Amino acid sequence: MKLSDIMSHAGLSIYAEVALVIFLVAFCGIIYWVFRPSSAAGWREAARLPLEDDAEAPSQRGAGDDHE
């Protein structure tokens, strides 16, 4: 008897089907979360982030500069 015969008769195909259903549910949930109308403003704001300048530049103090 071959190992492939043992594995094919073990009935493990249900695990692949369950994993497919879980993936499909997660995928549909993410698609809904991304394209829901209430999140459109947040996505527009996030899309503009790389184009905006920082209002305050971080300080360029060195390690030996102690100005308190």
PDB file of N, CA, C, O and CB in Angstrom:
ATOM      1  N   MET A   1       0.842  -1.174   0.000  1.00  0.00           N
ATOM      2  CA  MET A   1       0.000   0.000   0.000  1.00  0.00           C
ATOM      3  C   MET A   1       0.888   1.238   0.000  1.00  0.00           C
ATOM      4  O   MET A   1       1.849   1.326   0.764  1.00  0.00           O
ATOM      5  CB  MET A   1      -0.959  -0.003   1.216  1.00  0.00           C
ATOM      6  N   LYS A   2       0.557   2.193  -0.865  1.00  0.00           N
ATOM      7  CA  LYS A   2       1.335   3.423  -0.990  1.00  0.00           C
ATOM      8  C   LYS A   2       0.837   4.471  -0.004  1.00  0.00           C
ATOM      9  O   LYS A   2      -0.290   4.411   0.488  1.00  0.00           O
ATOM     10  CB  LYS A   2       1.264   3.966  -2.425  1.00  0.00           C
ATOM     11  N   LEU A   3       1.701   5.417   0.263  1.00  0.00           N
ATOM     12  CA  LEU A   3       1.325   6.518   1.148  1.00  0.00           C
ATOM     13  C   LEU A   3       0.211   7.352   0.525  1.00  0.00           C
ATOM     14  O   LEU A   3      -0.663   7.841   1.242  1.00  0.00           O
ATOM     15  CB  LEU A   3       2.544   7.404   1.456  1.00  0.00           C
ATOM     16  N   SER A   4       0.224   7.522  -0.780  1.00  0.00           N
ATOM     17  CA  SER A   4      -0.831   8.300  -1.444  1.00  0.00           C
ATOM     18  C   SER A   4      -2.194   7.615  -1.287  1.00  0.00           C
ATOM     19  O   SER A   4      -3.214   8.296  -1.184  1.00  0.00           O
ATOM     20  CB  SER A   4      -0.499   8.488  -2.946  1.00  0.00           C
ATOM     21  N   ASP A   5      -2.224   6.284  -1.268  1.00  0.00           N
ATOM     22  CA  ASP A   5      -3.481   5.570  -1.041  1.00  0.00           C
ATOM     23  C   ASP A   5      -3.999   5.809   0.376  1.00  0.00           C
ATOM     24  O   ASP A   5      -5.199   5.991   0.585  1.00  0.00           O
ATOM     25  CB  ASP A   5      -3.293   4.066  -1.288  1.00  0.00           C
ATOM     26  N   ILE A   6      -3.099   5.808   1.332  1.00  0.00           N
ATOM     27  CA  ILE A   6      -3.487   6.027   2.729  1.00  0.00           C
ATOM     28  C   ILE A   6      -4.031   7.444   2.910  1.00  0.00           C
ATOM     29  O   ILE A   6      -5.061   7.645   3.555  1.00  0.00           O
ATOM     30  CB  ILE A   6      -2.282   5.787   3.677  1.00  0.00           C
ATOM     31  N   MET A   7      -3.337   8.412   2.341  1.00  0.00           N
ATOM     32  CA  MET A   7      -3.746   9.803   2.494  1.00  0.00           C
ATOM     33  C   MET A   7      -5.060  10.089   1.767  1.00  0.00           C
ATOM     34  O   MET A   7      -5.873  10.874   2.254  1.00  0.00           O
ATOM     35  CB  MET A   7      -2.653  10.730   1.977  1.00  0.00           C
ATOM     36  N   SER A   8      -5.278   9.467   0.619  1.00  0.00           N
ATOM     37  CA  SER A   8      -6.511   9.716  -0.127  1.00  0.00           C
ATOM     38  C   SER A   8      -7.726   9.105   0.569  1.00  0.00           C
ATOM     39  O   SER A   8      -8.840   9.600   0.399  1.00  0.00           O
ATOM     40  CB  SER A   8      -6.390   9.159  -1.542  1.00  0.00           C
ATOM     41  N   HIS A   9      -7.539   8.063   1.334  1.00  0.00           N
ATOM     42  CA  HIS A   9      -8.644   7.429   2.046  1.00  0.00           C
ATOM     43  C   HIS A   9      -8.803   7.936   3.477  1.00  0.00           C
ATOM     44  O   HIS A   9      -9.682   7.475   4.205  1.00  0.00           O
ATOM     45  CB  HIS A   9      -8.447   5.937   2.061  1.00  0.00           C
ATOM     46  N   ALA A  10      -7.963   8.875   3.882  1.00  0.00           N
ATOM     47  CA  ALA A  10      -8.025   9.380   5.255  1.00  0.00           C
ATOM     48  C   ALA A  10      -9.141  10.404   5.442  1.00  0.00           C
ATOM     49  O   ALA A  10      -9.502  10.712   6.578  1.00  0.00           O
ATOM     50  CB  ALA A  10      -6.693  10.000   5.642  1.00  0.00           C
ATOM     51  N   GLY A  11      -9.691  10.935   4.360  1.00  0.00           N
ATOM     52  CA  GLY A  11     -10.786  11.901   4.479  1.00  0.00           C
ATOM     53  C   GLY A  11     -10.326  13.271   4.943  1.00  0.00           C
ATOM     54  O   GLY A  11     -11.038  13.928   5.703  1.00  0.00           O
ATOM     55  N   LEU A  12      -9.159  13.719   4.508  1.00  0.00           N
ATOM     56  CA  LEU A  12      -8.623  15.004   4.941  1.00  0.00           C
ATOM     57  C   LEU A  12      -9.036  16.159   4.038  1.00  0.00           C
ATOM     58  O   LEU A  12      -8.622  17.296   4.263  1.00  0.00           O
ATOM     59  CB  LEU A  12      -7.128  14.931   5.006  1.00  0.00           C
ATOM     60  N   SER A  13      -9.841  15.885   3.028  1.00  0.00           N
ATOM     61  CA  SER A  13     -10.214  16.951   2.103  1.00  0.00           C
ATOM     62  C   SER A  13     -11.117  17.991   2.756  1.00  0.00           C
ATOM     63  O   SER A  13     -11.226  19.111   2.258  1.00  0.00           O
ATOM     64  CB  SER A  13     -10.904  16.366   0.891  1.00  0.00           C
ATOM     65  N   ILE A  14     -11.760  17.640   3.857  1.00  0.00           N
ATOM     66  CA  ILE A  14     -12.633  18.589   4.545  1.00  0.00           C
ATOM     67  C   ILE A  14     -11.835  19.777   5.068  1.00  0.00           C
ATOM     68  O   ILE A  14     -12.366  20.886   5.128  1.00  0.00           O
ATOM     69  CB  ILE A  14     -13.373  17.899   5.698  1.00  0.00           C
ATOM     70  N   TYR A  15     -10.581  19.578   5.447  1.00  0.00           N
ATOM     71  CA  TYR A  15      -9.752  20.670   5.942  1.00  0.00           C
ATOM     72  C   TYR A  15      -9.508  21.711   4.861  1.00  0.00           C
ATOM     73  O   TYR A  15      -9.528  22.909   5.145  1.00  0.00           O
ATOM     74  CB  TYR A  15      -8.424  20.135   6.459  1.00  0.00           C
ATOM     75  N   ALA A  16      -9.280  21.280   3.637  1.00  0.00           N
ATOM     76  CA  ALA A  16      -9.091  22.218   2.535  1.00  0.00           C
ATOM     77  C   ALA A  16     -10.368  22.996   2.254  1.00  0.00           C
ATOM     78  O   ALA A  16     -10.311  24.189   1.955  1.00  0.00           O
ATOM     79  CB  ALA A  16      -8.639  21.479   1.277  1.00  0.00           C
ATOM     80  N   GLU A  17     -11.498  22.348   2.346  1.00  0.00           N
ATOM     81  CA  GLU A  17     -12.771  23.023   2.110  1.00  0.00           C
ATOM     82  C   GLU A  17     -13.079  24.032   3.208  1.00  0.00           C
ATOM     83  O   GLU A  17     -13.562  25.129   2.926  1.00  0.00           O
ATOM     84  CB  GLU A  17     -13.899  22.005   2.010  1.00  0.00           C
ATOM     85  N   VAL A  18     -12.805  23.671   4.448  1.00  0.00           N
ATOM     86  CA  VAL A  18     -13.019  24.593   5.565  1.00  0.00           C
ATOM     87  C   VAL A  18     -12.096  25.798   5.433  1.00  0.00           C
ATOM     88  O   VAL A  18     -12.524  26.930   5.661  1.00  0.00           O
ATOM     89  CB  VAL A  18     -12.784  23.881   6.917  1.00  0.00           C
ATOM     90  N   ALA A  19     -10.847  25.575   5.071  1.00  0.00           N
ATOM     91  CA  ALA A  19      -9.899  26.677   4.893  1.00  0.00           C
ATOM     92  C   ALA A  19     -10.353  27.605   3.767  1.00  0.00           C
ATOM     93  O   ALA A  19     -10.207  28.823   3.876  1.00  0.00           O
ATOM     94  CB  ALA A  19      -8.488  26.133   4.597  1.00  0.00           C
ATOM     95  N   LEU A  20     -10.896  27.049   2.696  1.00  0.00           N
ATOM     96  CA  LEU A  20     -11.396  27.861   1.596  1.00  0.00           C
ATOM     97  C   LEU A  20     -12.572  28.716   2.038  1.00  0.00           C
ATOM     98  O   LEU A  20     -12.656  29.885   1.662  1.00  0.00           O
ATOM     99  CB  LEU A  20     -11.802  26.977   0.425  1.00  0.00           C
ATOM    100  N   VAL A  21     -13.469  28.164   2.819  1.00  0.00           N
ATOM    101  CA  VAL A  21     -14.616  28.937   3.309  1.00  0.00           C
ATOM    102  C   VAL A  21     -14.161  30.049   4.250  1.00  0.00           C
ATOM    103  O   VAL A  21     -14.664  31.170   4.170  1.00  0.00           O
ATOM    104  CB  VAL A  21     -15.620  28.015   4.027  1.00  0.00           C
ATOM    105  N   ILE A  22     -13.220  29.754   5.136  1.00  0.00           N
ATOM    106  CA  ILE A  22     -12.699  30.774   6.052  1.00  0.00           C
ATOM    107  C   ILE A  22     -12.028  31.895   5.266  1.00  0.00           C
ATOM    108  O   ILE A  22     -12.229  33.070   5.571  1.00  0.00           O
ATOM    109  CB  ILE A  22     -11.701  30.151   7.057  1.00  0.00           C
ATOM    110  N   PHE A  23     -11.238  31.547   4.264  1.00  0.00           N
ATOM    111  CA  PHE A  23     -10.584  32.557   3.444  1.00  0.00           C
ATOM    112  C   PHE A  23     -11.618  33.409   2.719  1.00  0.00           C
ATOM    113  O   PHE A  23     -11.471  34.630   2.658  1.00  0.00           O
ATOM    114  CB  PHE A  23      -9.635  31.900   2.436  1.00  0.00           C
ATOM    115  N   LEU A  24     -12.651  32.797   2.174  1.00  0.00           N
ATOM    116  CA  LEU A  24     -13.683  33.531   1.436  1.00  0.00           C
ATOM    117  C   LEU A  24     -14.426  34.502   2.354  1.00  0.00           C
ATOM    118  O   LEU A  24     -14.699  35.635   1.958  1.00  0.00           O
ATOM    119  CB  LEU A  24     -14.677  32.551   0.787  1.00  0.00           C
ATOM    120  N   VAL A  25     -14.752  34.080   3.554  1.00  0.00           N
ATOM    121  CA  VAL A  25     -15.432  34.952   4.511  1.00  0.00           C
ATOM    122  C   VAL A  25     -14.527  36.120   4.899  1.00  0.00           C
ATOM    123  O   VAL A  25     -14.987  37.260   4.959  1.00  0.00           O
ATOM    124  CB  VAL A  25     -15.854  34.158   5.768  1.00  0.00           C
ATOM    125  N   ALA A  26     -13.250  35.851   5.163  1.00  0.00           N
ATOM    126  CA  ALA A  26     -12.315  36.913   5.520  1.00  0.00           C
ATOM    127  C   ALA A  26     -12.135  37.891   4.354  1.00  0.00           C
ATOM    128  O   ALA A  26     -12.097  39.104   4.563  1.00  0.00           O
ATOM    129  CB  ALA A  26     -10.956  36.315   5.933  1.00  0.00           C
ATOM    130  N   PHE A  27     -12.024  37.374   3.142  1.00  0.00           N
ATOM    131  CA  PHE A  27     -11.856  38.220   1.966  1.00  0.00           C
ATOM    132  C   PHE A  27     -13.070  39.122   1.767  1.00  0.00           C
ATOM    133  O   PHE A  27     -12.907  40.313   1.504  1.00  0.00           O
ATOM    134  CB  PHE A  27     -11.624  37.362   0.719  1.00  0.00           C
ATOM    135  N   CYS A  28     -14.264  38.593   1.884  1.00  0.00           N
ATOM    136  CA  CYS A  28     -15.485  39.392   1.738  1.00  0.00           C
ATOM    137  C   CYS A  28     -15.581  40.443   2.846  1.00  0.00           C
ATOM    138  O   CYS A  28     -16.019  41.566   2.597  1.00  0.00           O
ATOM    139  CB  CYS A  28     -16.731  38.481   1.758  1.00  0.00           C
ATOM    140  N   GLY A  29     -15.180  40.089   4.054  1.00  0.00           N
ATOM    141  CA  GLY A  29     -15.184  41.056   5.153  1.00  0.00           C
ATOM    142  C   GLY A  29     -14.227  42.202   4.924  1.00  0.00           C
ATOM    143  O   GLY A  29     -14.562  43.353   5.205  1.00  0.00           O
ATOM    144  N   ILE A  30     -13.045  41.912   4.420  1.00  0.00           N
ATOM    145  CA  ILE A  30     -12.072  42.959   4.141  1.00  0.00           C
ATOM    146  C   ILE A  30     -12.548  43.846   2.996  1.00  0.00           C
ATOM    147  O   ILE A  30     -12.399  45.067   3.052  1.00  0.00           O
ATOM    148  CB  ILE A  30     -10.708  42.347   3.807  1.00  0.00           C
ATOM    149  N   ILE A  31     -13.118  43.240   1.963  1.00  0.00           N
ATOM    150  CA  ILE A  31     -13.651  44.031   0.849  1.00  0.00           C
ATOM    151  C   ILE A  31     -14.756  44.970   1.342  1.00  0.00           C
ATOM    152  O   ILE A  31     -14.792  46.137   0.952  1.00  0.00           O
ATOM    153  CB  ILE A  31     -14.193  43.102  -0.268  1.00  0.00           C
ATOM    154  N   TYR A  32     -15.648  44.475   2.187  1.00  0.00           N
ATOM    155  CA  TYR A  32     -16.695  45.326   2.745  1.00  0.00           C
ATOM    156  C   TYR A  32     -16.092  46.456   3.570  1.00  0.00           C
ATOM    157  O   TYR A  32     -16.525  47.603   3.453  1.00  0.00           O
ATOM    158  CB  TYR A  32     -17.658  44.500   3.603  1.00  0.00           C
ATOM    159  N   TRP A  33     -15.091  46.147   4.410  1.00  0.00           N
ATOM    160  CA  TRP A  33     -14.475  47.141   5.281  1.00  0.00           C
ATOM    161  C   TRP A  33     -13.786  48.236   4.462  1.00  0.00           C
ATOM    162  O   TRP A  33     -13.830  49.405   4.844  1.00  0.00           O
ATOM    163  CB  TRP A  33     -13.467  46.470   6.223  1.00  0.00           C
ATOM    164  N   VAL A  34     -13.162  47.879   3.361  1.00  0.00           N
ATOM    165  CA  VAL A  34     -12.445  48.855   2.542  1.00  0.00           C
ATOM    166  C   VAL A  34     -13.413  49.740   1.762  1.00  0.00           C
ATOM    167  O   VAL A  34     -13.204  50.950   1.677  1.00  0.00           O
ATOM    168  CB  VAL A  34     -11.494  48.143   1.578  1.00  0.00           C
ATOM    169  N   PHE A  35     -14.457  49.164   1.196  1.00  0.00           N
ATOM    170  CA  PHE A  35     -15.324  49.908   0.295  1.00  0.00           C
ATOM    171  C   PHE A  35     -16.610  50.438   0.929  1.00  0.00           C
ATOM    172  O   PHE A  35     -17.499  50.900   0.213  1.00  0.00           O
ATOM    173  CB  PHE A  35     -15.675  49.048  -0.850  1.00  0.00           C
ATOM    174  N   ARG A  36     -16.723  50.380   2.233  1.00  0.00           N
ATOM    175  CA  ARG A  36     -17.936  50.926   2.854  1.00  0.00           C
ATOM    176  C   ARG A  36     -17.918  52.460   2.726  1.00  0.00           C
ATOM    177  O   ARG A  36     -16.850  53.071   2.775  1.00  0.00           O
ATOM    178  CB  ARG A  36     -18.040  50.490   4.366  1.00  0.00           C
ATOM    179  N   PRO A  37     -19.069  53.069   2.565  1.00  0.00           N
ATOM    180  CA  PRO A  37     -19.136  54.516   2.329  1.00  0.00           C
ATOM    181  C   PRO A  37     -18.584  55.360   3.482  1.00  0.00           C
ATOM    182  O   PRO A  37     -18.068  56.453   3.247  1.00  0.00           O
ATOM    183  CB  PRO A  37     -20.560  54.912   2.069  1.00  0.00           C
ATOM    184  N   SER A  38     -18.682  54.878   4.709  1.00  0.00           N
ATOM    185  CA  SER A  38     -18.234  55.682   5.851  1.00  0.00           C
ATOM    186  C   SER A  38     -16.716  55.804   5.938  1.00  0.00           C
ATOM    187  O   SER A  38     -16.216  56.676   6.649  1.00  0.00           O
ATOM    188  CB  SER A  38     -18.761  55.084   7.132  1.00  0.00           C
ATOM    189  N   SER A  39     -15.973  54.959   5.239  1.00  0.00           N
ATOM    190  CA  SER A  39     -14.519  55.039   5.323  1.00  0.00           C
ATOM    191  C   SER A  39     -13.889  55.796   4.162  1.00  0.00           C
ATOM    192  O   SER A  39     -12.664  55.874   4.078  1.00  0.00           O
ATOM    193  CB  SER A  39     -13.943  53.661   5.387  1.00  0.00           C
ATOM    194  N   ALA A  40     -14.695  56.354   3.264  1.00  0.00           N
ATOM    195  CA  ALA A  40     -14.161  57.045   2.086  1.00  0.00           C
ATOM    196  C   ALA A  40     -13.332  58.263   2.480  1.00  0.00           C
ATOM    197  O   ALA A  40     -12.283  58.505   1.883  1.00  0.00           O
ATOM    198  CB  ALA A  40     -15.302  57.471   1.159  1.00  0.00           C
ATOM    199  N   ALA A  41     -13.774  59.026   3.459  1.00  0.00           N
ATOM    200  CA  ALA A  41     -13.028  60.217   3.872  1.00  0.00           C
ATOM    201  C   ALA A  41     -11.670  59.846   4.467  1.00  0.00           C
ATOM    202  O   ALA A  41     -10.675  60.526   4.214  1.00  0.00           O
ATOM    203  CB  ALA A  41     -13.840  61.026   4.887  1.00  0.00           C
ATOM    204  N   GLY A  42     -11.627  58.799   5.236  1.00  0.00           N
ATOM    205  CA  GLY A  42     -10.356  58.349   5.817  1.00  0.00           C
ATOM    206  C   GLY A  42      -9.367  57.887   4.764  1.00  0.00           C
ATOM    207  O   GLY A  42      -8.170  58.151   4.876  1.00  0.00           O
ATOM    208  N   TRP A  43      -9.858  57.198   3.739  1.00  0.00           N
ATOM    209  CA  TRP A  43      -8.970  56.745   2.661  1.00  0.00           C
ATOM    210  C   TRP A  43      -8.445  57.927   1.855  1.00  0.00           C
ATOM    211  O   TRP A  43      -7.284  57.928   1.445  1.00  0.00           O
ATOM    212  CB  TRP A  43      -9.705  55.761   1.734  1.00  0.00           C
ATOM    213  N   ARG A  44      -9.306  58.954   1.619  1.00  0.00           N
ATOM    214  CA  ARG A  44      -8.840  60.145   0.894  1.00  0.00           C
ATOM    215  C   ARG A  44      -7.762  60.864   1.683  1.00  0.00           C
ATOM    216  O   ARG A  44      -6.777  61.330   1.111  1.00  0.00           O
ATOM    217  CB  ARG A  44     -10.010  61.101   0.609  1.00  0.00           C
ATOM    218  N   GLU A  45      -7.945  60.957   3.004  1.00  0.00           N
ATOM    219  CA  GLU A  45      -6.953  61.612   3.855  1.00  0.00           C
ATOM    220  C   GLU A  45      -5.634  60.822   3.863  1.00  0.00           C
ATOM    221  O   GLU A  45      -4.557  61.414   3.801  1.00  0.00           O
ATOM    222  CB  GLU A  45      -7.497  61.762   5.294  1.00  0.00           C
ATOM    223  N   ALA A  46      -5.720  59.520   3.937  1.00  0.00           N
ATOM    224  CA  ALA A  46      -4.516  58.692   3.939  1.00  0.00           C
ATOM    225  C   ALA A  46      -3.792  58.759   2.598  1.00  0.00           C
ATOM    226  O   ALA A  46      -2.566  58.655   2.549  1.00  0.00           O
ATOM    227  CB  ALA A  46      -4.870  57.243   4.268  1.00  0.00           C
ATOM    228  N   ALA A  47      -4.541  58.933   1.513  1.00  0.00           N
ATOM    229  CA  ALA A  47      -3.921  59.029   0.195  1.00  0.00           C
ATOM    230  C   ALA A  47      -3.143  60.328   0.041  1.00  0.00           C
ATOM    231  O   ALA A  47      -2.202  60.385  -0.751  1.00  0.00           O
ATOM    232  CB  ALA A  47      -4.978  58.924  -0.895  1.00  0.00           C
ATOM    233  N   ARG A  48      -3.511  61.369   0.776  1.00  0.00           N
ATOM    234  CA  ARG A  48      -2.835  62.664   0.667  1.00  0.00           C
ATOM    235  C   ARG A  48      -1.610  62.759   1.571  1.00  0.00           C
ATOM    236  O   ARG A  48      -0.828  63.696   1.415  1.00  0.00           O
ATOM    237  CB  ARG A  48      -3.802  63.782   1.005  1.00  0.00           C
ATOM    238  N   LEU A  49      -1.409  61.845   2.497  1.00  0.00           N
ATOM    239  CA  LEU A  49      -0.301  61.928   3.449  1.00  0.00           C
ATOM    240  C   LEU A  49       1.073  62.034   2.800  1.00  0.00           C
ATOM    241  O   LEU A  49       1.872  62.849   3.261  1.00  0.00           O
ATOM    242  CB  LEU A  49      -0.324  60.737   4.339  1.00  0.00           C
ATOM    243  N   PRO A  50       1.404  61.271   1.768  1.00  0.00           N
ATOM    244  CA  PRO A  50       2.745  61.404   1.183  1.00  0.00           C
ATOM    245  C   PRO A  50       2.973  62.746   0.497  1.00  0.00           C
ATOM    246  O   PRO A  50       4.121  63.125   0.264  1.00  0.00           O
ATOM    247  CB  PRO A  50       2.980  60.295   0.190  1.00  0.00           C
ATOM    248  N   LEU A  51       1.920  63.463   0.171  1.00  0.00           N
ATOM    249  CA  LEU A  51       2.049  64.726  -0.551  1.00  0.00           C
ATOM    250  C   LEU A  51       2.126  65.934   0.361  1.00  0.00           C
ATOM    251  O   LEU A  51       2.465  67.025  -0.098  1.00  0.00           O
ATOM    252  CB  LEU A  51       0.901  64.890  -1.489  1.00  0.00           C
ATOM    253  N   GLU A  52       1.824  65.774   1.629  1.00  0.00           N
ATOM    254  CA  GLU A  52       1.813  66.890   2.563  1.00  0.00           C
ATOM    255  C   GLU A  52       3.182  67.099   3.183  1.00  0.00           C
ATOM    256  O   GLU A  52       3.922  66.146   3.429  1.00  0.00           O
ATOM    257  CB  GLU A  52       0.777  66.662   3.651  1.00  0.00           C
ATOM    258  N   ASP A  53       3.512  68.380   3.435  1.00  0.00           N
ATOM    259  CA  ASP A  53       4.750  68.717   4.135  1.00  0.00           C
ATOM    260  C   ASP A  53       4.489  68.668   5.632  1.00  0.00           C
ATOM    261  O   ASP A  53       3.368  68.899   6.087  1.00  0.00           O
ATOM    262  CB  ASP A  53       5.280  70.121   3.708  1.00  0.00           C
ATOM    263  N   ASP A  54       5.539  68.364   6.395  1.00  0.00           N
ATOM    264  CA  ASP A  54       5.401  68.368   7.845  1.00  0.00           C
ATOM    265  C   ASP A  54       5.335  69.799   8.346  1.00  0.00           C
ATOM    266  O   ASP A  54       6.050  70.665   7.842  1.00  0.00           O
ATOM    267  CB  ASP A  54       6.567  67.613   8.513  1.00  0.00           C
ATOM    268  N   ALA A  55       4.495  70.056   9.320  1.00  0.00           N
ATOM    269  CA  ALA A  55       4.364  71.402   9.880  1.00  0.00           C
ATOM    270  C   ALA A  55       5.581  71.745  10.725  1.00  0.00           C
ATOM    271  O   ALA A  55       6.055  72.880  10.699  1.00  0.00           O
ATOM    272  CB  ALA A  55       3.081  71.521  10.721  1.00  0.00           C
ATOM    273  N   GLU A  56       6.079  70.790  11.460  1.00  0.00           N
ATOM    274  CA  GLU A  56       7.235  71.013  12.312  1.00  0.00           C
ATOM    275  C   GLU A  56       8.337  70.041  11.920  1.00  0.00           C
ATOM    276  O   GLU A  56       8.112  68.834  11.825  1.00  0.00           O
ATOM    277  CB  GLU A  56       6.864  70.854  13.808  1.00  0.00           C
ATOM    278  N   ALA A  57       9.521  70.575  11.695  1.00  0.00           N
ATOM    279  CA  ALA A  57      10.663  69.720  11.400  1.00  0.00           C
ATOM    280  C   ALA A  57      11.241  69.218  12.714  1.00  0.00           C
ATOM    281  O   ALA A  57      11.293  69.976  13.682  1.00  0.00           O
ATOM    282  CB  ALA A  57      11.740  70.479  10.568  1.00  0.00           C
ATOM    283  N   PRO A  58      11.670  67.988  12.779  1.00  0.00           N
ATOM    284  CA  PRO A  58      12.270  67.484  14.023  1.00  0.00           C
ATOM    285  C   PRO A  58      13.577  68.217  14.306  1.00  0.00           C
ATOM    286  O   PRO A  58      14.284  68.628  13.386  1.00  0.00           O
ATOM    287  CB  PRO A  58      12.519  65.954  13.937  1.00  0.00           C
ATOM    288  N   SER A  59      13.882  68.371  15.568  1.00  0.00           N
ATOM    289  CA  SER A  59      15.101  69.089  15.936  1.00  0.00           C
ATOM    290  C   SER A  59      16.331  68.280  15.542  1.00  0.00           C
ATOM    291  O   SER A  59      16.324  67.050  15.597  1.00  0.00           O
ATOM    292  CB  SER A  59      15.119  69.389  17.448  1.00  0.00           C
ATOM    293  N   GLN A  60      17.357  68.965  15.155  1.00  0.00           N
ATOM    294  CA  GLN A  60      18.587  68.318  14.684  1.00  0.00           C
ATOM    295  C   GLN A  60      19.707  68.456  15.707  1.00  0.00           C
ATOM    296  O   GLN A  60      20.852  68.732  15.350  1.00  0.00           O
ATOM    297  CB  GLN A  60      19.028  68.917  13.342  1.00  0.00           C
ATOM    298  N   ARG A  61      19.374  68.263  16.974  1.00  0.00           N
ATOM    299  CA  ARG A  61      20.378  68.385  18.018  1.00  0.00           C
ATOM    300  C   ARG A  61      21.275  67.182  18.048  1.00  0.00           C
ATOM    301  O   ARG A  61      20.837  66.056  17.812  1.00  0.00           O
ATOM    302  CB  ARG A  61      19.729  68.576  19.362  1.00  0.00           C
ATOM    303  N   GLY A  62      22.529  67.419  18.339  1.00  0.00           N
ATOM    304  CA  GLY A  62      23.490  66.329  18.458  1.00  0.00           C
ATOM    305  C   GLY A  62      23.491  65.753  19.847  1.00  0.00           C
ATOM    306  O   GLY A  62      22.755  66.211  20.721  1.00  0.00           O
ATOM    307  N   ALA A  63      24.322  64.740  20.056  1.00  0.00           N
ATOM    308  CA  ALA A  63      24.356  64.069  21.350  1.00  0.00           C
ATOM    309  C   ALA A  63      24.996  64.948  22.408  1.00  0.00           C
ATOM    310  O   ALA A  63      24.646  64.829  23.582  1.00  0.00           O
ATOM    311  CB  ALA A  63      25.106  62.751  21.244  1.00  0.00           C
ATOM    312  N   GLY A  64      25.918  65.827  22.039  1.00  0.00           N
ATOM    313  CA  GLY A  64      26.611  66.664  23.018  1.00  0.00           C
ATOM    314  C   GLY A  64      25.913  67.974  23.311  1.00  0.00           C
ATOM    315  O   GLY A  64      26.366  68.719  24.180  1.00  0.00           O
ATOM    316  N   ASP A  65      24.843  68.280  22.630  1.00  0.00           N
ATOM    317  CA  ASP A  65      24.122  69.542  22.826  1.00  0.00           C
ATOM    318  C   ASP A  65      23.071  69.350  23.890  1.00  0.00           C
ATOM    319  O   ASP A  65      22.068  68.671  23.672  1.00  0.00           O
ATOM    320  CB  ASP A  65      23.477  70.035  21.508  1.00  0.00           C
ATOM    321  N   ASP A  66      23.304  69.954  25.054  1.00  0.00           N
ATOM    322  CA  ASP A  66      22.324  69.899  26.140  1.00  0.00           C
ATOM    323  C   ASP A  66      21.812  71.298  26.390  1.00  0.00           C
ATOM    324  O   ASP A  66      22.327  72.003  27.258  1.00  0.00           O
ATOM    325  CB  ASP A  66      22.937  69.293  27.435  1.00  0.00           C
ATOM    326  N   HIS A  67      20.811  71.704  25.647  1.00  0.00           N
ATOM    327  CA  HIS A  67      20.217  73.041  25.814  1.00  0.00           C
ATOM    328  C   HIS A  67      18.854  72.861  26.447  1.00  0.00           C
ATOM    329  O   HIS A  67      17.866  72.593  25.764  1.00  0.00           O
ATOM    330  CB  HIS A  67      20.105  73.812  24.443  1.00  0.00           C
ATOM    331  N   GLU A  68      18.813  73.009  27.751  1.00  0.00           N
ATOM    332  CA  GLU A  68      17.535  72.848  28.450  1.00  0.00           C
ATOM    333  C   GLU A  68      17.044  74.134  28.983  1.00  0.00           C
ATOM    334  O   GLU A  68      15.979  74.180  29.600  1.00  0.00           O
ATOM    335  CB  GLU A  68      17.648  71.865  29.562  1.00  0.00           C
TER     336      GLU A  68
END
